[in-house]
């Protein structure tokens, strides 16, 4: 008998953890508080594998809300300050969150299972906890492979759409994809019987409102170029849709983009970098983790896309980011 692949072993451990938890009572599948398509798609798809599992979280992003409403998918929106967990809750699965703070919730003291793909990790695991963390481009890739191996009947067309939408958005329409991303995409298209072009078109049928377009344009107009050591950074401020603004600026040739949002005493930094910068040594998830170590707050993410949030003045937060970037060596010509 050949040796079992490490990922297969982890999927088996995940299956055992989930099977034990759902046998003892309800299990909450908790999303990251940003409510993006990767975390929402992962939660809804995983929860579809057993009736004792419920997808829940603080927020639904724009794309995620559209897909949830289209498929009438079960998702329970929670409130950060007044969440009441079921008395018989037997476990929590947290998807696409690199730290407890990234859920935005006070999690109850029950066994936890973390499914994630971020480069950073601030979870402290107990005896009955499990972490499944892969070096892949989206958390939906992990969930897709779990369902393929242990709950194949759950890969309905709707579930495949949720998983594929998370993969498409987290790879920036495959700009940051790798071989595994394409393999998972092919599996989901085949299992779900999806028309990929029609699927992409359906994701684009909900354009920004006039006010949102105005906010995006203002963010683009405010953009300035700053040198941070060997790196060139485009920086701006936005009142909403920071991710959209950052993605648009990311195609203009700078080494990195930072979009700052400040409201009600909280500051958020949303950062992006093209693949060339990543290959040249700029890992934004690690940069944001250094920012959080230096000034506090919660930061982390992927190599080409990351974020930070905290109560600091926006200028102080932006300065900390630029300083962390400036201290990152650059390999000319990439690798």
PABA-413242 format. One record per residue (C-alpha): x, y, z; residue number from 1; residue in three letters. Coordinates in nm, 2 decimals. Last residue first. Example, Ala and Ser with C-alpha at 12.3 -4.5 7.8 and 13.67 -1.06 7.14 Angstrom:
BEGIN
R       u       v       w  num  residuo
R    1.37   -0.11    0.71    2      SER
R    1.23   -0.45    0.78    1      ALA
REM end
This chain:
BEGIN
R       u       v       w  num  residuo
R    1.29    3.48   -0.91  335      UNK
R    1.21    3.85   -0.94  334      UNK
R    1.41    4.08   -1.18  333      UNK
R    1.56    4.28   -0.90  332      UNK
R    1.51    4.11   -0.56  331      UNK
R    1.37    4.37   -0.33  330      UNK
R    1.45    4.38    0.04  329      UNK
R    1.15    4.46    0.27  328      UNK
R    1.23    4.75    0.51  327      UNK
R    1.06    5.00    0.28  326      UNK
R    0.74    4.79    0.29  325      UNK
R    0.73    4.79    0.67  324      UNK
R    0.79    5.17    0.67  323      UNK
R    0.51    5.22    0.42  322      UNK
R    0.27    5.01    0.63  321      UNK
R    0.36    5.20    0.95  320      UNK
R    0.31    5.53    0.77  319      UNK
R   -0.04    5.42    0.66  318      UNK
R   -0.13    5.33    1.02  317      UNK
R    0.00    5.65    1.16  316      UNK
R   -0.18    5.86    0.89  315      UNK
R   -0.50    5.66    0.95  314      UNK
R   -0.49    5.74    1.33  313      UNK
R   -0.49    5.40    1.51  312      UNK
R   -0.81    5.21    1.62  311      UNK
R   -0.73    4.89    1.42  310      UNK
R   -0.76    4.71    1.09  309      UNK
R   -0.50    4.56    0.86  308      UNK
R   -0.53    4.40    0.51  307      UNK
R   -0.38    4.16    0.26  306      UNK
R   -0.36    4.08   -0.11  305      UNK
R   -0.06    3.97   -0.31  304      UNK
R    0.12    3.74   -0.06  303      UNK
R   -0.20    3.66    0.13  302      UNK
R   -0.35    3.80    0.45  301      UNK
R   -0.24    3.96    0.78  300      UNK
R   -0.32    4.24    1.02  299      UNK
R   -0.51    4.30    1.34  298      UNK
R   -0.44    4.61    1.55  297      UNK
R   -0.12    4.68    1.73  296      UNK
R    0.14    4.94    1.63  295      UNK
R    0.45    4.73    1.56  294      UNK
R    0.32    4.37    1.58  293      UNK
R    0.02    4.48    1.37  292      UNK
R    0.24    4.63    1.10  291      UNK
R    0.46    4.32    1.10  290      UNK
R    0.15    4.11    1.02  289      UNK
R    0.07    4.35    0.75  288      UNK
R    0.41    4.30    0.59  287      UNK
R    0.38    3.92    0.62  286      UNK
R    0.04    3.93    0.44  285      UNK
R    0.18    4.17    0.18  284      UNK
R    0.47    3.94    0.07  283      UNK
R    0.71    4.15   -0.13  282      UNK
R    1.01    3.95   -0.24  281      UNK
R    1.06    4.01   -0.62  280      UNK
R    0.82    3.73   -0.70  279      UNK
R    0.55    3.91   -0.50  278      UNK
R    0.62    4.23   -0.68  277      UNK
R    0.59    4.06   -1.02  276      UNK
R    0.26    3.91   -0.91  275      UNK
R    0.10    4.25   -0.87  274      UNK
R    0.05    4.39   -0.52  273      UNK
R   -0.26    4.48   -0.32  272      UNK
R   -0.33    4.64    0.02  271      UNK
R   -0.65    4.73    0.21  270      UNK
R   -0.58    4.94    0.52  269      UNK
R   -0.87    4.98    0.77  268      UNK
R   -0.90    5.25    1.04  267      UNK
R   -1.16    5.25    1.31  266      UNK
R   -1.27    5.56    1.51  265      UNK
R   -1.61    5.58    1.35  264      UNK
R   -1.47    5.57    1.00  263      UNK
R   -1.13    5.56    0.84  262      UNK
R   -1.05    5.38    0.51  261      UNK
R   -0.70    5.37    0.36  260      UNK
R   -0.61    5.21    0.03  259      UNK
R   -0.26    5.08   -0.02  258      UNK
R   -0.12    4.97   -0.36  257      UNK
R    0.21    4.79   -0.43  256      UNK
R    0.49    4.77   -0.68  255      UNK
R    0.33    5.03   -0.91  254      UNK
R    0.23    4.94   -1.27  253      UNK
R   -0.12    5.07   -1.30  252      UNK
R   -0.30    4.74   -1.27  251      UNK
R   -0.31    4.75   -0.89  250      UNK
R   -0.50    5.07   -0.90  249      UNK
R   -0.82    4.89   -1.01  248      UNK
R   -0.77    4.62   -0.75  247      UNK
R   -0.72    4.87   -0.47  246      UNK
R   -1.04    5.07   -0.57  245      UNK
R   -1.24    4.75   -0.58  244      UNK
R   -1.10    4.64   -0.24  243      UNK
R   -1.17    4.97   -0.09  242      UNK
R   -1.54    4.95   -0.18  241      UNK
R   -1.63    5.24    0.06  240      UNK
R   -1.50    5.57    0.19  239      UNK
R   -1.17    5.55    0.00  238      UNK
R   -0.82    5.69    0.06  237      UNK
R   -0.52    5.67   -0.17  236      UNK
R   -0.18    5.52   -0.20  235      UNK
R    0.03    5.39   -0.49  234      UNK
R    0.36    5.24   -0.37  233      UNK
R    0.69    5.23   -0.55  232      UNK
R    0.94    4.99   -0.38  231      UNK
R    1.31    5.01   -0.32  230      UNK
R    1.27    5.21    0.00  229      UNK
R    0.90    5.32    0.01  228      UNK
R    0.86    5.57   -0.27  227      UNK
R    0.52    5.73   -0.28  226      UNK
R    0.28    5.78   -0.57  225      UNK
R   -0.06    5.95   -0.51  224      UNK
R   -0.41    5.84   -0.57  223      UNK
R   -0.69    6.09   -0.48  222      UNK
R   -0.85    6.06   -0.82  221      UNK
R   -0.89    5.68   -0.79  220      UNK
R   -1.06    5.70   -0.45  219      UNK
R   -1.29    5.97   -0.59  218      UNK
R   -1.38    5.75   -0.88  217      UNK
R   -1.46    5.46   -0.66  216      UNK
R   -1.68    5.67   -0.44  215      UNK
R   -1.87    5.81   -0.74  214      UNK
R   -1.92    5.45   -0.87  213      UNK
R   -2.06    5.36   -0.53  212      UNK
R   -2.30    5.66   -0.55  211      UNK
R   -2.41    5.56   -0.90  210      UNK
R   -2.47    5.20   -0.79  209      UNK
R   -2.19    4.95   -0.86  208      UNK
R   -2.27    4.68   -1.12  207      UNK
R   -2.47    4.37   -1.04  206      UNK
R   -2.47    4.17   -1.36  205      UNK
R   -2.10    4.10   -1.34  204      UNK
R   -2.13    3.77   -1.14  203      UNK
R   -2.39    3.64   -1.38  202      UNK
R   -2.14    3.71   -1.67  201      UNK
R   -1.88    3.50   -1.50  200      UNK
R   -2.13    3.21   -1.46  199      UNK
R   -2.24    3.24   -1.82  198      UNK
R   -1.87    3.21   -1.93  197      UNK
R   -1.81    2.91   -1.70  196      UNK
R   -2.12    2.71   -1.81  195      UNK
R   -2.15    2.49   -1.50  194      UNK
R   -2.22    2.12   -1.49  193      UNK
R   -2.16    2.13   -1.12  192      UNK
R   -1.92    1.84   -1.10  191      UNK
R   -1.74    1.94   -1.43  190      UNK
R   -1.71    2.31   -1.35  189      UNK
R   -1.61    2.23   -0.99  188      UNK
R   -1.34    1.99   -1.10  187      UNK
R   -1.20    2.23   -1.37  186      UNK
R   -1.18    2.51   -1.11  185      UNK
R   -1.00    2.28   -0.86  184      UNK
R   -0.74    2.20   -1.12  183      UNK
R   -0.71    2.57   -1.22  182      UNK
R   -0.65    2.67   -0.86  181      UNK
R   -0.40    2.38   -0.80  180      UNK
R   -0.19    2.49   -1.10  179      UNK
R   -0.16    2.84   -0.96  178      UNK
R   -0.38    3.15   -0.96  177      UNK
R   -0.28    3.50   -0.87  176      UNK
R   -0.42    3.67   -1.19  175      UNK
R   -0.69    3.40   -1.18  174      UNK
R   -0.99    3.64   -1.19  173      UNK
R   -0.83    3.82   -0.88  172      UNK
R   -0.74    3.49   -0.72  171      UNK
R   -0.97    3.55   -0.43  170      UNK
R   -1.26    3.65   -0.66  169      UNK
R   -1.24    3.34   -0.89  168      UNK
R   -1.19    3.10   -0.60  167      UNK
R   -1.47    3.23   -0.39  166      UNK
R   -1.70    3.23   -0.70  165      UNK
R   -1.60    2.87   -0.78  164      UNK
R   -1.70    2.75   -0.43  163      UNK
R   -2.04    2.93   -0.43  162      UNK
R   -2.11    2.81   -0.79  161      UNK
R   -2.01    2.45   -0.70  160      UNK
R   -2.26    2.46   -0.41  159      UNK
R   -2.53    2.58   -0.64  158      UNK
R   -2.46    2.31   -0.91  157      UNK
R   -2.46    2.04   -0.63  156      UNK
R   -2.13    1.92   -0.48  155      UNK
R   -2.30    1.78   -0.17  154      UNK
R   -2.32    1.43   -0.31  153      UNK
R   -1.94    1.42   -0.30  152      UNK
R   -1.93    1.44    0.07  151      UNK
R   -1.59    1.30    0.18  150      UNK
R   -1.35    1.32   -0.11  149      UNK
R   -1.50    1.59   -0.33  148      UNK
R   -1.64    1.77   -0.03  147      UNK
R   -1.30    1.80    0.12  146      UNK
R   -1.14    1.90   -0.21  145      UNK
R   -1.40    2.18   -0.25  144      UNK
R   -1.35    2.29    0.11  143      UNK
R   -0.97    2.33    0.06  142      UNK
R   -1.01    2.51   -0.27  141      UNK
R   -1.28    2.73   -0.12  140      UNK
R   -1.01    2.86    0.12  139      UNK
R   -0.84    3.03   -0.17  138      UNK
R   -0.50    3.05   -0.34  137      UNK
R   -0.35    2.74   -0.18  136      UNK
R   -0.08    2.68    0.07  135      UNK
R   -0.31    2.47    0.30  134      UNK
R   -0.42    2.52    0.65  133      UNK
R   -0.64    2.26    0.82  132      UNK
R   -0.63    2.33    1.20  131      UNK
R   -0.80    2.11    1.46  130      UNK
R   -0.91    2.17    1.81  129      UNK
R   -0.97    1.91    2.09  128      UNK
R   -0.65    1.96    2.27  127      UNK
R   -0.65    2.34    2.23  126      UNK
R   -0.53    2.56    1.94  125      UNK
R   -0.40    2.91    1.96  124      UNK
R   -0.49    3.09    1.64  123      UNK
R   -0.27    3.38    1.52  122      UNK
R   -0.18    3.25    1.17  121      UNK
R   -0.03    3.44    0.88  120      UNK
R    0.02    3.30    0.52  119      UNK
R   -0.36    3.27    0.48  118      UNK
R   -0.51    2.95    0.35  117      UNK
R   -0.77    2.86    0.61  116      UNK
R   -0.99    2.59    0.77  115      UNK
R   -0.99    2.62    1.15  114      UNK
R   -1.17    2.36    1.36  113      UNK
R   -1.28    2.46    1.71  112      UNK
R   -1.39    2.27    2.01  111      UNK
R   -1.62    2.47    2.23  110      UNK
R   -1.56    2.78    2.45  109      UNK
R   -1.78    3.03    2.27  108      UNK
R   -1.64    3.27    2.01  107      UNK
R   -1.67    3.64    2.08  106      UNK
R   -1.72    3.76    1.73  105      UNK
R   -1.55    3.99    1.47  104      UNK
R   -1.44    3.68    1.29  103      UNK
R   -1.10    3.83    1.21  102      UNK
R   -1.03    3.88    1.58  101      UNK
R   -0.99    3.50    1.62  100      UNK
R   -0.70    3.50    1.38   99      UNK
R   -0.62    3.39    1.02   98      UNK
R   -0.99    3.38    0.91   97      UNK
R   -1.09    3.19    0.59   96      UNK
R   -1.33    2.94    0.75   95      UNK
R   -1.40    2.89    1.12   94      UNK
R   -1.56    2.56    1.22   93      UNK
R   -1.73    2.57    1.56   92      UNK
R   -1.83    2.28    1.78   91      UNK
R   -2.08    2.11    1.99   90      UNK
R   -2.34    2.38    2.03   89      UNK
R   -2.60    2.25    2.28   88      UNK
R   -2.69    2.59    2.43   87      UNK
R   -2.71    2.74    2.08   86      UNK
R   -2.51    3.06    2.05   85      UNK
R   -2.65    3.40    2.13   84      UNK
R   -2.47    3.68    1.96   83      UNK
R   -2.54    4.02    2.11   82      UNK
R   -2.24    4.24    2.06   81      UNK
R   -2.11    4.13    1.72   80      UNK
R   -2.45    4.07    1.57   79      UNK
R   -2.50    3.76    1.36   78      UNK
R   -2.61    3.70    1.00   77      UNK
R   -2.74    3.35    0.95   76      UNK
R   -2.68    3.20    0.61   75      UNK
R   -2.91    2.95    0.44   74      UNK
R   -2.88    2.98    0.06   73      UNK
R   -3.17    3.14   -0.13   72      UNK
R   -2.98    3.06   -0.45   71      UNK
R   -3.00    3.41   -0.59   70      UNK
R   -3.01    3.58   -0.25   69      UNK
R   -2.69    3.40   -0.14   68      UNK
R   -2.52    3.48   -0.47   67      UNK
R   -2.60    3.85   -0.46   66      UNK
R   -2.51    3.87   -0.09   65      UNK
R   -2.17    3.71   -0.16   64      UNK
R   -2.10    3.96   -0.45   63      UNK
R   -2.17    4.26   -0.22   62      UNK
R   -2.01    4.13    0.09   61      UNK
R   -2.22    3.95    0.36   60      UNK
R   -2.13    4.04    0.71   59      UNK
R   -2.12    3.92    1.07   58      UNK
R   -2.11    3.54    1.04   57      UNK
R   -2.31    3.22    0.99   56      UNK
R   -2.32    2.90    0.80   55      UNK
R   -2.52    2.63    0.98   54      UNK
R   -2.41    2.26    1.03   53      UNK
R   -2.64    1.99    1.18   52      UNK
R   -2.80    1.92    0.84   51      UNK
R   -2.46    1.80    0.69   50      UNK
R   -2.26    1.87    0.37   49      UNK
R   -2.44    2.20    0.29   48      UNK
R   -2.25    2.36    0.58   47      UNK
R   -1.93    2.32    0.39   46      UNK
R   -2.06    2.49    0.08   45      UNK
R   -2.22    2.78    0.28   44      UNK
R   -1.90    2.84    0.48   43      UNK
R   -1.66    2.82    0.19   42      UNK
R   -1.87    3.05   -0.03   41      UNK
R   -1.90    3.30    0.25   40      UNK
R   -1.53    3.30    0.33   39      UNK
R   -1.42    3.32   -0.03   38      UNK
R   -1.69    3.56   -0.14   37      UNK
R   -1.60    3.83    0.11   36      UNK
R   -1.78    3.87    0.44   35      UNK
R   -1.51    4.09    0.59   34      UNK
R   -1.59    3.93    0.93   33      UNK
R   -1.44    3.59    0.84   32      UNK
R   -1.70    3.33    0.84   31      UNK
R   -1.83    3.09    1.11   30      UNK
R   -1.96    2.74    1.04   29      UNK
R   -2.16    2.67    1.35   28      UNK
R   -2.20    2.31    1.45   27      UNK
R   -2.52    2.17    1.60   26      UNK
R   -2.51    1.86    1.83   25      UNK
R   -2.30    1.56    1.93   24      UNK
R   -2.30    1.36    1.60   23      UNK
R   -2.22    1.69    1.42   22      UNK
R   -1.89    1.72    1.62   21      UNK
R   -1.77    1.37    1.58   20      UNK
R   -1.83    1.37    1.20   19      UNK
R   -1.67    1.71    1.17   18      UNK
R   -1.35    1.60    1.34   17      UNK
R   -1.33    1.27    1.16   16      UNK
R   -1.38    1.44    0.82   15      UNK
R   -1.12    1.70    0.90   14      UNK
R   -0.87    1.42    1.00   13      UNK
R   -0.94    1.25    0.67   12      UNK
R   -0.89    1.57    0.48   11      UNK
R   -0.56    1.62    0.66   10      UNK
R   -0.45    1.27    0.57    9      UNK
R   -0.55    1.33    0.21    8      UNK
R   -0.34    1.66    0.21    7      UNK
R   -0.04    1.46    0.34    6      UNK
R   -0.07    1.20    0.06    5      UNK
R   -0.12    0.85    0.19    4      UNK
R    0.19    0.63    0.14    3      UNK
R    0.14    0.34   -0.10    2      UNK
R    0.00    0.00    0.00    1      UNK
REM end
